[in-house]
């Protein structure tokens, strides 16, 4: 009996070994030529990946953090003048060529790589070491995507990276990251790994954290300088733009994030044609459904989003949506969570009519809204206004609900925040500081960037030689600042 058991055990063991050998043999770890299957993929794509060098000037930090106390008065400035040293800053990143029209070559990268300054110098180094000066075509800080372009000779041999389908990729699939970790001297570095997770959101990368997040997580090594490079699938198609890492040391620990290419595809035409992304707008302040809210609202599950506020004169208000409504379906698609809902709205077209299923007081209702353009888009569509305002005063401003403003934890719902003040400008010689919120410009109340640019144009037309600005210096210091223009 014992010998029979041993005999059967050996037979089973042999079957397992045979099965395992057959199974592993079906995995193409090595091609017929004896090389890894990654070799051909990299050979086809390495020429599409570029090194990006960005040079820009930053002003003295003294201006950004100067005190709102009386020590800023002209008397003290006379004896203790603020230094006005310009500091040259250099940053590196990656990008990849995705389109060529005539002799114009378009490159995808991250907003945080090339969106440093309007006056930044961007130099592209190709895989063959040829260098070009690049121009920014379009920026989108909401997703951290940017398009830049270079002009090449008509007969230049340019490789194009094929864009894949990021929805097709699954957790566990092989991926390849190509970029320039740490510096231009390491351009064309290749790392491999797998997709660790999909749909990562609500990640905090500091002031540059994008609003719309749906990251692919990978353990393929992504280090500083890899940002903007392609994440490629086993078929040699780009399924993401490498964007960020989670690390306590600043280097790779196997937790990297890439922007899904399907999100990027929706933005490309707007970025090239308009220089910005015109997004659809519903006009609500949504919030995540928590277990406590589910219980309080007697909801069947945690799916959907709760409306915390309906803005006046918006598509949501016109559709009859109310505070405390819970949106469970948007355009016939289930609303899984807050992040997915934001992407659902953002990916729609301005003018689309959208049907929404909501829960109100325990009853299901259907509402229809016609989406409008996001308010910031009307400002973005007139970049010349921003440029003219900056050249006149030396001030750059952002909206009060921008990513830049969030880092100041402002408890205010109107005004514009000062994001930059140029050295040797009229504003630099005033008591205005980066982080101040402009509430009034002259006699005009400022509630948005649109109001700000209108007020600046009005004062320019009036040929004003000075202006009075009412500002809030966080957290609670309200005061007037005078700027001498001429």
QUICORCOR-V739788 format. One record per residue. N is the residue number from 0. RES is the residue in one letter. PHI is phi in whole degrees, -180 to 180 (999 if undefined). D_FIRST is the distance of its C-alpha to the first C-alpha in Angstrom with 2 decimals. Layout:
N/RES/PHI/D_FIRST
N/RES/PHI/D_FIRST
This chain:
0/X/999/0.00
1/X/-62/3.80
2/X/-65/5.47
3/X/-65/5.13
4/X/-63/6.43
5/X/-63/8.83
6/X/-60/9.85
7/X/-64/10.74
8/X/-65/12.44
9/X/-66/14.43
10/X/-61/15.51
11/X/-62/16.72
12/X/-62/18.46
13/X/-64/20.17
14/X/-64/21.34
15/X/-62/22.77
16/X/-64/24.54
17/X/-63/25.95
18/X/-64/27.15
19/X/-64/28.72
20/X/-63/30.46
21/X/-64/31.85
22/X/-63/32.99
23/X/-69/34.76
24/X/-66/36.29
25/X/-79/38.05
26/X/-89/39.85
27/X/-77/43.08
28/X/-68/43.08
29/X/-136/44.97
30/X/-77/47.23
31/X/-63/47.68
32/X/-87/50.42
33/X/88/48.14
34/X/-105/49.86
35/X/-63/48.90
36/X/-65/49.86
37/X/-70/52.12
38/X/-59/54.44
39/X/-66/56.05
40/X/-60/56.38
41/X/-65/58.20
42/X/-60/60.31
43/X/-74/61.50
44/X/-105/62.29
45/X/-58/63.50
46/X/-73/67.01
47/X/-89/67.28
48/X/-93/66.72
49/X/-121/69.86
50/X/-92/70.85
51/X/-118/73.26
52/X/-112/75.75
53/X/-120/77.83
54/X/-121/80.97
55/X/-150/83.02
56/X/-106/85.45
57/X/-117/84.91
58/X/-87/87.66
59/X/-59/88.05
60/X/-70/85.80
61/X/-60/88.89
62/X/-70/89.98
63/X/-67/86.67
64/X/-121/86.57
65/X/-67/90.24
66/X/-79/91.24
67/X/-81/93.03
68/X/-77/95.31
69/X/-59/99.01
70/X/-63/98.15
71/X/-85/97.74
72/X/-65/101.43
73/X/-58/103.68
74/X/-59/105.40
75/X/-73/102.23
76/X/-65/101.19
77/X/-65/104.54
78/X/-88/103.86
79/X/-128/100.06
80/X/-64/99.30
81/X/-73/95.73
82/X/-66/94.26
83/X/-123/93.85
84/X/-81/91.50
85/X/-91/89.50
86/X/-117/86.03
87/X/-84/84.32
88/X/-119/80.64
89/X/-124/78.14
90/X/-132/74.77
91/X/-126/72.12
92/X/-157/69.73
93/X/-127/68.13
94/X/-163/68.69
95/X/-146/67.86
96/X/-78/69.98
97/X/-125/69.27
98/X/-157/72.48
99/X/-138/75.43
100/X/-126/78.68
101/X/66/81.21
102/X/-104/81.48
103/X/-99/80.29
104/X/-113/76.73
105/X/-102/75.00
106/X/-127/72.46
107/X/-93/70.14
108/X/-158/69.63
109/X/-96/69.71
110/X/-60/72.79
111/X/-72/72.29
112/X/-82/72.49
113/X/-111/75.81
114/X/-91/77.42
115/X/-73/78.85
116/X/-162/82.54
117/X/-62/84.90
118/X/-103/86.39
119/X/-67/83.20
120/X/-97/83.01
121/X/-114/79.75
122/X/-114/78.87
123/X/-103/76.10
124/X/-114/74.55
125/X/-79/72.67
126/X/-63/69.79
127/X/-88/72.38
128/X/76/74.34
129/X/-71/77.21
130/X/-115/78.72
131/X/-139/80.33
132/X/-89/82.02
133/X/-102/80.33
134/X/-123/81.76
135/X/-74/80.09
136/X/-96/79.87
137/X/-160/78.25
138/X/-128/76.56
139/X/-141/74.40
140/X/-73/73.62
141/X/-69/71.83
142/X/-119/68.86
143/X/68/69.67
144/X/-116/70.24
145/X/-143/73.14
146/X/-121/74.48
147/X/-124/76.69
148/X/-142/78.29
149/X/-131/79.68
150/X/-112/82.06
151/X/-116/81.12
152/X/-65/82.85
153/X/-59/82.56
154/X/-95/80.81
155/X/-66/78.35
156/X/-87/74.73
157/X/-114/72.98
158/X/-91/69.27
159/X/-113/68.30
160/X/-82/65.07
161/X/-75/63.52
162/X/-90/62.86
163/X/-98/59.50
164/X/-124/58.14
165/X/-72/57.03
166/X/-73/55.76
167/X/-73/53.16
168/X/-64/51.61
169/X/-123/48.51
170/X/-60/47.06
171/X/103/44.81
172/X/-68/46.88
173/X/-67/48.13
174/X/-141/51.82
175/X/-127/54.33
176/X/-109/57.34
177/X/-124/60.37
178/X/-173/63.35
179/X/-129/65.49
180/X/-62/64.01
181/X/74/66.64
182/X/-163/69.38
183/X/-67/70.73
184/X/-71/69.62
185/X/-114/65.99
186/X/-64/66.62
187/X/77/63.98
188/X/-74/61.03
189/X/-115/57.72
190/X/-131/54.80
191/X/-126/51.62
192/X/-177/49.31
193/X/-127/48.08
194/X/-75/49.61
195/X/-86/48.68
196/X/-167/50.35
197/X/-128/53.04
198/X/73/55.96
199/X/-69/56.71
200/X/-147/60.03
201/X/58/62.28
202/X/-94/61.99
203/X/-107/64.88
204/X/-111/66.11
205/X/90/69.51
206/X/-64/72.79
207/X/-91/71.48
208/X/-63/68.62
209/X/-69/68.74
210/X/-74/69.20
211/X/-96/66.89
212/X/-126/63.38
213/X/-156/60.23
214/X/-66/58.72
215/X/-89/55.72
216/X/-96/53.92
217/X/-141/52.39
218/X/-98/50.97
219/X/-64/52.79
220/X/-59/55.23
221/X/-123/58.63
222/X/-124/61.31
223/X/-51/65.07
224/X/105/66.70
225/X/-78/63.84
226/X/-54/65.51
227/X/97/66.61
228/X/-78/64.23
229/X/-85/61.82
230/X/-105/58.20
231/X/-118/56.70
232/X/-88/53.62
233/X/-69/51.31
234/X/-96/53.66
235/X/82/56.63
236/X/-112/58.46
237/X/-74/59.99
238/X/-115/58.34
239/X/-172/60.12
240/X/-109/62.85
241/X/-60/61.65
242/X/-131/63.59
243/X/-160/62.38
244/X/-133/59.85
245/X/-111/58.69
246/X/-156/58.97
247/X/-93/60.08
248/X/-106/61.06
249/X/94/62.85
250/X/-113/60.30
251/X/-71/57.12
252/X/-129/54.10
253/X/91/52.17
254/X/-128/54.03
255/X/-118/56.52
256/X/-133/58.18
257/X/-129/59.62
258/X/-78/61.93
259/X/-57/60.35
260/X/-67/62.30
261/X/-67/62.60
262/X/-69/64.75
263/X/-65/66.81
264/X/-56/67.45
265/X/-67/69.27
266/X/-92/71.64
267/X/-56/72.52
268/X/-62/75.37
269/X/-62/77.08
270/X/-63/76.85
271/X/-77/78.37
272/X/-80/80.99
273/X/-116/82.03
274/X/89/80.79
275/X/-152/79.03
276/X/-106/76.64
277/X/-87/78.30
278/X/-104/75.88
279/X/-73/75.92
280/X/-137/76.89
281/X/-100/76.20
282/X/98/77.99
283/X/-129/75.67
284/X/-107/74.11
285/X/-88/70.46
286/X/-142/67.91
287/X/-67/64.17
288/X/-85/62.70
289/X/-97/61.16
290/X/-56/59.09
291/X/-67/62.26
292/X/-68/64.35
293/X/-58/61.77
294/X/-69/61.99
295/X/-65/65.80
296/X/-93/66.36
297/X/56/63.71
298/X/-93/62.01
299/X/-71/58.71
300/X/-157/57.18
301/X/-91/58.15
302/X/-79/59.19
303/X/100/62.84
304/X/-132/65.75
305/X/-92/68.35
306/X/-83/72.01
307/X/-88/73.72
308/X/-161/77.08
309/X/-112/78.80
310/X/-73/81.44
311/X/-69/84.87
312/X/53/85.91
313/X/-126/82.46
314/X/-55/80.33
315/X/-65/78.27
316/X/-66/81.39
317/X/-65/82.79
318/X/-82/79.53
319/X/90/79.78
320/X/-72/76.90
321/X/-133/77.30
322/X/-60/76.07
323/X/84/72.83
324/X/-67/71.77
325/X/-117/68.14
326/X/-86/67.58
327/X/-109/64.19
328/X/-140/64.83
329/X/-131/67.01
330/X/55/67.89
331/X/68/65.07
332/X/-104/62.49
333/X/-61/60.68
334/X/-92/61.91
335/X/-77/58.84
336/X/-161/60.67
337/X/-63/63.94
338/X/-63/63.22
339/X/-63/62.14
340/X/-64/65.26
341/X/-59/67.56
342/X/-67/66.12
343/X/-58/66.48
344/X/-69/70.18
345/X/-63/70.85
346/X/-85/69.38
347/X/-82/71.63
348/X/-94/75.04
349/X/-60/78.36
350/X/99/79.72
351/X/-65/76.37
352/X/-96/76.31
353/X/-118/73.14
354/X/-91/71.80
355/X/-128/70.18
356/X/-99/68.30
357/X/-126/69.01
358/X/-113/68.33
359/X/-129/71.52
360/X/53/71.51
361/X/85/68.24
362/X/-111/69.43
363/X/-87/68.52
364/X/-130/71.52
365/X/-120/72.11
366/X/-126/74.66
367/X/-124/75.90
368/X/-128/77.31
369/X/-101/79.03
370/X/-70/77.92
371/X/-114/80.64
372/X/-75/80.79
373/X/-58/79.64
374/X/-51/82.85
375/X/-65/82.24
376/X/-64/82.18
377/X/-68/85.90
378/X/-78/86.56
379/X/-63/84.17
380/X/-74/85.92
381/X/-126/89.07
382/X/-62/88.00
383/X/-63/91.60
384/X/-60/92.61
385/X/-64/90.17
386/X/-65/91.33
387/X/-65/95.00
388/X/-63/94.48
389/X/-66/92.71
390/X/-67/95.40
391/X/-81/98.13
392/X/-106/96.73
393/X/83/93.89
394/X/-118/91.42
395/X/-112/88.06
396/X/-126/86.77
397/X/-132/83.60
398/X/-68/83.01
399/X/-71/82.31
400/X/-106/78.84
401/X/-77/77.87
402/X/-60/74.99
403/X/-62/77.61
404/X/-68/79.20
405/X/-62/75.95
406/X/-70/75.61
407/X/-94/78.84
408/X/51/77.56
409/X/-75/80.84
410/X/-106/81.71
411/X/-153/84.06
412/X/-119/83.86
413/X/-147/86.82
414/X/101/88.41
415/X/-130/87.16
416/X/-102/85.63
417/X/-76/87.07
418/X/-102/84.31
419/X/-161/86.47
420/X/-129/90.02
421/X/-73/91.45
422/X/-67/93.25
423/X/62/97.03
424/X/-109/97.04
425/X/-55/99.25
426/X/-69/96.30
427/X/-65/95.33
428/X/-85/98.71
429/X/-105/98.26
430/X/-92/96.25
431/X/-78/93.57
432/X/-130/90.03
433/X/-60/86.66
434/X/100/84.87
435/X/-69/88.12
436/X/-105/88.19
437/X/-83/91.36
438/X/-105/92.58
439/X/-141/96.12
440/X/-127/97.85
441/X/65/101.59
442/X/-96/102.27
443/X/-98/99.07
444/X/-77/96.03
445/X/-112/92.79
446/X/-109/89.73
447/X/-149/87.86
448/X/-64/87.98
449/X/-62/89.97
450/X/-62/92.65
451/X/-63/92.72
452/X/-66/93.37
453/X/-63/96.02
454/X/-66/97.78
455/X/-63/97.75
456/X/-61/99.22
457/X/-63/101.90
458/X/-70/102.94
459/X/-67/102.99
460/X/-63/105.24
461/X/-81/107.51
462/X/56/107.63
463/X/-67/106.87
464/X/-95/107.38
465/X/-157/105.32
466/X/-147/102.92
467/X/-109/101.72
468/X/-118/98.03
469/X/-99/96.57
470/X/-131/93.12
471/X/-112/90.36
472/X/-97/88.98
473/X/-55/85.64
474/X/-89/85.02
475/X/-146/88.32
476/X/-104/91.33
477/X/-95/93.61
478/X/-162/96.56
479/X/-99/98.82
480/X/-128/98.71
481/X/-102/101.61
482/X/-119/101.01
483/X/-89/103.99
484/X/-82/103.40
485/X/-118/106.48
